[in-house]
Amino acid sequence: TALPISLAKIRIPHDDWISSVECAETKILSGCFDATVRVSNFEGRCLAKLCGHSEAVKTVAWVSPGGIGDEGELCVATGSQDQEIRLWKIDFESGEGLCECRLKGHLEGVESLSVNRSIQKLCSGSWDGTIKLWHTKYENSAPLEPPPPPRSSKRGHRAKKRKLEPEPLVKDCLATLSGHKHAVSAV
């Protein structure tokens, strides 16, 4: 079916090719080859920008409700050619996302994600020919790597300390399905 004319002209504000798009009730989630993710409204206004991947973001998925902290926040998952999946909480006041968890285990770029909110699980497909299963909720599980000390940012010679942000947890998968001879492009 055709979109109403007002929705057919939405411009998502990215600086490079958009590789993945997911729609929710009132928001659009988009991943881009510029290694960023944006949450926009249906007028095309960017509500939040997520930065942290080092290579193109190939896949995005809505996780909430029921993900990360389950406190009613908007949570998303992103997969990148940097071989990582990241779970983010969105802060619409600052217009940024906080990476809460990095999911590591793929040996090549992450090509696709699929979320099952009812069981709080996430599947990922990769160029390494595997499908991996992950939790989307982690507060009671042990990290794969111990968390490093909190990070702060300083600007110029008059450095002002911002609120210290904890480094995201790094987690391993629950299960790996192997046997594909080539990349897994959809899950």
N, C-alpha and C positions, 0 to 999 in steps of 0.2 A: 504494500500500500504506500501511497505517496505521503510524504510529510506535509503538514500545513506549511504555507509559505514562510511564516515567521521562524519555524524551526529549520527550514531548508537553508537558511542563510547564516547560520551560526558560524562564527570564526573563532577557532581555538587558538590562543596566543602562544605558539611555539616558534622557535627559531630554526627548526630543521624538520625533517619528515616525521610525521606522526605515525607510529608503528602499531599502536593499540588504543582502543577506545572502549569504555564500558559506561553505560548509562544507569543511573539510579533514579529515584523519584523526582528529584529536583536538581541533580548534579551530573556532570560529565567528568569522568576520570580518563586522562589521556597520558600515554607514554610516548617518548620521543627519542629520536636518534641523537639529540643533544644531551642525553643522559639525565633529563629531568622528567618529572611527572607533574601534571597540573590538575587541580580540581577546579572546574569552572561551572558557572550557572548556565541556564539555557539561553541567556542573552550573550554568552561568550565572555563574560567578565571572569578573570582569574580570581578565585577565592583563596587558593593556597598553592604554593609551589614547593615541591619536594626535591631536594638536591642531596646527593650522596653516592649514587652509582658512578663508576668511573668510565663506563661505556654505555652504548645505546640501550635504552629501556625497550624491550621487545614485547612485554606483556604486563597487563595490569588487571587487578581484580578487587572488588569490594569484599571486605572481610566482615565488617560489623553488620548487625549486632552479633555479639558472642565471641569476639576476638580480642586478643591481647588482654586488656584489663576488664572487659565486660562492664564498663562503667557508663555506658551510653554514648561513648565517644564514637566518632567516625574513624574507622580503621580500614586500611587498604594494604594490599600486597603488590609488590612490583618485582619483575624478573628482568635480568639484564644479560647482555653479552659478557659482563664481567664475572659471570658464573655464580652470581648471588641472587637470592631472593631476600627482599627486605619487607618487614612488617612495620607499618607506620601508624602513628596517631596524628590526626589532623587538628591543628590549632587555628581556627578561623580568625581569632583576634589578631594573631601575629602574621597570619597568611603563610605559615610554614608548617612543615610536618616534622615530627620527631621520630627518628628511626628507633623503634623499641627492640627489634630483634633482627639479626642477620642469619639467614638459613644457608649453610654452606654444605657442599657435598658434590655438586655437579662439577665435572671436569671440563666442560665446555659451556657455551652460552645457554641461558634459560630462554626457551622459545615460547612456552605456554604455561598458563596457570588455570586451575579450576578449584573453586572453593565450595565445600559443603558446610554451610553455617550450622546446620542442626547437629552435626557431630564434631564441629570445630576442627576440621581437617582441610588440608590443602594438598593438591597434586600438582607436580611440575613435570614438564617435558623438556628435554634438552637435546642439543646437538651431539651430546655424548652417547645418545642412543638409549638413555634410561628414563624411567618415570620414577619419581620419588614421592613419598607420602610424608607429610609434616603435620605437626600440631599448629594451630593458630593461637593457642592460649598457653602461656609459658610461666606464669608467676610461681608455680610450685615445682617446676622441674629444674634440674641442675644444668648449668651452661656447659657447652663443649669446651670453651676456653674461659679461664678466669677473666672477669671484667677488668680492664685497665682503669687507672685512676680517672676521676672526672676531668673533662676538658673545659678549658675556658678560652675565650678569644680576646685578643688585644689588638687595638688599632692605633697606629702611629706612636709617637714618642710620649704622648699623654695617654697611656694605656688605662682604660677603664675596664675593670673586671665585670663581665656579664655573669649572670647566674650560671653556676657550674652545671653542666649537663652530663649525666652519666653516659658512658659509652654503651651502645646497645649490646645485649646478650648475643652470643654466637652459638647457634644450635645445629645439631646434626639431625638427619632425617629419621623417621620411624622405620621405613622400609624402602628398599630399592628393587624395582622391577627391571630386569635387564633381558637382553635377548634380541632387541631390535638391531638390525644391521646398519641402519642409518638414523638420522636425526628424528626425534619425536617432535612433530610440529604442532600437534594439538592433543589436549587431554580433556 
